Amino acid sequence: SRLNTIYNVSYFNPYASVDGVSHGFDVAYRKMNAYYTNLANYTTDTGDIGTNLAIPVNEFDRITFNLDLNRSNVKTNAYSPVQILDYIQYYAKDPLKTNYAFDYIPVAIGYVHDTLNRAMFPTEGGAQRIQVMATPPVFGSSSVAFYKASAKTQHFFPLAKDLTLQLAAEAAYGDGFNGTPALPFWENFFAGGPQSMRGFFPSSLGPKT
């Protein structure tokens, strides 16, 4: 589509051990045109290789670990905002540079409490997820160091045979560290659209450039 081109190959084994440990990996490529997401005029080509692990604590709780290797090539054009051009030229150390590849390794740990009666289309129970992610600056000048913390909760209440009420809430925060002045603009949080805030266009709520 004009917005996204995505290729993804993944593997997941929910029973990697007799103790219920699950493990998986994925390789992905995504090209996004931010102009069509109501953000700004730039594109990103992102390649990602990652692995994940989940260790059960009990029947309803588990600890999750994620490790990825990410390269995001940000490309601008004549209509891109000055703030984005300045960001790229700051890292490239070149006042004429219009694109730059950022390398980083997101490392995340999370905790999940899940009492849903089924994984797909649940009608009863709830799920709470907490995750903290950071990117250590291991690639020198091409690294961006930032962190994100998020919490999400949802609960389902059966009201009738074919009617279920869902209540959900989500909060998140992120910032830069180790010389990265703020959260990279392509990692900002946005809301809008039927999946988050009805009545607003997708990605129309959030920081603009």
C-alpha positions in Angstrom: 0.0 0.0 0.0 1.0 3.7 -0.1 1.4 3.6 3.7 3.3 0.3 4.4 5.2 -2.4 2.7 5.9 -5.3 5.2 7.7 -8.6 4.8 7.9 -10.8 7.9 9.1 -14.4 8.6 8.6 -15.6 12.1 8.7 -18.8 14.2 7.2 -19.4 17.6 7.1 -22.5 19.8 4.7 -22.2 22.7 6.1 -25.4 24.2 9.8 -25.1 23.9 10.2 -27.0 27.2 8.1 -29.2 29.4 7.9 -26.4 31.9 5.9 -24.2 29.5 8.8 -22.0 28.3 8.0 -20.4 24.9 10.5 -19.2 22.4 10.5 -17.6 19.0 12.3 -15.4 16.5 11.4 -13.2 13.5 13.0 -11.4 10.6 11.2 -8.4 9.2 11.4 -5.6 6.7 9.1 -2.6 6.7 8.9 0.5 4.5 6.7 3.2 5.8 5.6 6.5 4.3 4.8 8.7 7.3 3.0 11.3 5.1 0.1 8.9 4.7 -0.2 8.3 8.5 -0.9 12.0 9.2 2.6 12.5 10.6 5.3 14.3 8.5 6.8 14.0 5.1 9.5 11.3 5.4 10.0 7.6 4.8 11.6 4.8 6.8 13.1 1.6 5.7 13.5 -0.7 8.7 15.1 -4.1 8.9 14.8 -6.1 12.1 16.0 -9.5 13.5 14.7 -10.5 16.9 14.2 -13.3 19.4 11.8 -13.7 22.3 11.5 -15.8 25.3 8.6 -16.3 27.9 9.0 -18.0 31.2 5.9 -19.0 33.1 5.7 -18.1 36.8 2.4 -19.8 37.4 -0.8 -20.6 35.5 -1.6 -17.0 34.9 1.7 -15.1 35.0 4.8 -15.1 32.9 8.0 -13.0 32.4 8.9 -12.1 28.8 12.3 -11.1 27.2 12.9 -9.6 23.8 16.1 -8.8 22.0 16.3 -7.2 18.5 18.8 -5.9 16.1 17.3 -2.9 14.2 18.4 -0.6 11.4 16.1 2.2 10.4 17.1 4.2 7.4 15.2 7.6 7.5 14.8 9.4 4.2 13.6 13.0 3.8 12.7 15.1 0.8 12.2 18.8 -0.1 8.9 18.9 1.9 10.2 17.3 5.1 10.1 19.5 8.3 13.2 21.4 9.3 13.2 19.6 12.7 13.6 16.2 11.0 16.3 17.5 8.7 18.2 19.0 11.6 17.9 15.6 13.5 19.5 13.7 10.6 22.2 16.3 9.9 23.1 16.3 13.7 23.9 12.6 13.6 25.4 12.6 10.1 27.6 15.6 10.9 26.7 16.8 7.4 24.5 19.9 6.8 23.6 18.6 3.4 22.6 15.0 4.4 19.0 14.1 3.7 19.0 10.5 4.8 20.7 8.5 7.6 20.7 4.9 8.9 20.2 4.5 12.6 21.3 1.3 14.3 20.1 0.1 17.7 19.4 -3.0 19.8 16.1 -2.8 21.7 16.3 -5.0 24.9 13.0 -5.5 26.7 11.7 -7.3 29.7 8.0 -7.6 30.6 5.5 -9.1 32.9 2.1 -10.5 31.8 -0.9 -11.5 33.9 -3.5 -13.2 31.8 -6.8 -14.7 32.9 -8.7 -14.5 29.6 -11.0 -17.5 28.9 -9.5 -17.8 25.4 -6.8 -16.2 23.3 -9.0 -15.2 20.3 -12.2 -13.3 20.9 -12.3 -13.6 24.7 -15.6 -13.0 26.5 -14.4 -13.1 30.1 -11.3 -12.4 32.2 -8.6 -9.9 31.8 -5.0 -9.3 30.8 -2.4 -6.9 32.2 1.0 -6.2 30.5 4.0 -4.2 31.7 7.1 -3.8 29.6 10.4 -1.8 29.9 12.6 -1.4 26.8 16.0 0.3 26.4 18.6 0.6 23.6 22.2 0.5 24.8 24.5 2.8 22.7 26.7 0.1 21.1 27.1 1.4 17.5 28.9 4.7 18.1 27.7 7.7 16.1 24.9 5.8 14.4 23.3 4.7 17.7 20.3 6.3 19.2 19.9 5.6 22.9 16.3 5.7 24.3 13.9 3.9 26.6 10.2 3.2 26.7 8.0 2.0 29.5 4.4 0.9 28.9 1.5 -0.6 30.8 -1.8 -2.0 29.3 -4.8 -3.5 30.9 -8.1 -4.9 29.5 -11.0 -6.7 31.0 -14.0 -8.5 29.4 -17.4 -8.7 31.0 -20.1 -11.1 29.5 -23.4 -9.2 29.4 -25.4 -11.7 27.3 -24.9 -14.7 25.1 -23.6 -12.7 22.2 -22.7 -9.4 24.0 -19.5 -8.6 25.8 -18.3 -5.4 27.4 -14.5 -4.6 27.1 -12.8 -2.0 29.2 -9.2 -1.1 28.4 -6.5 1.4 29.3 -2.9 2.0 28.2 -0.1 4.3 29.4 3.4 4.7 28.1 6.4 7.0 28.4 9.7 7.3 26.6 12.8 9.5 26.4 16.4 9.6 25.2 19.6 9.1 27.2 23.3 9.1 26.8 23.4 12.1 24.5 20.2 11.3 22.6 18.2 14.5 23.3 14.7 12.9 23.2 12.8 9.9 21.9 13.6 9.6 18.2 10.7 11.1 16.2 9.9 7.8 14.4 9.5 6.1 17.8 7.0 8.7 19.2 3.7 7.6 20.6 0.5 8.4 18.6 -3.2 7.7 19.0 -6.3 8.0 16.9 -8.5 5.7 14.8 -10.9 2.9 15.7 -8.3 0.9 17.6 -7.3 3.6 20.1 -9.4 6.9 19.9 -12.5 6.8 17.9 -13.5 10.1 16.2 -9.9 11.0 15.4 -7.9 10.1 12.3 -5.2 7.4 12.8 -2.0 8.9 14.3 -3.5 12.3 14.5 -3.0 12.6 18.3 0.6 13.1 19.3 3.7 15.3 18.7 3.9 16.9 15.3 6.9 18.2 13.4 
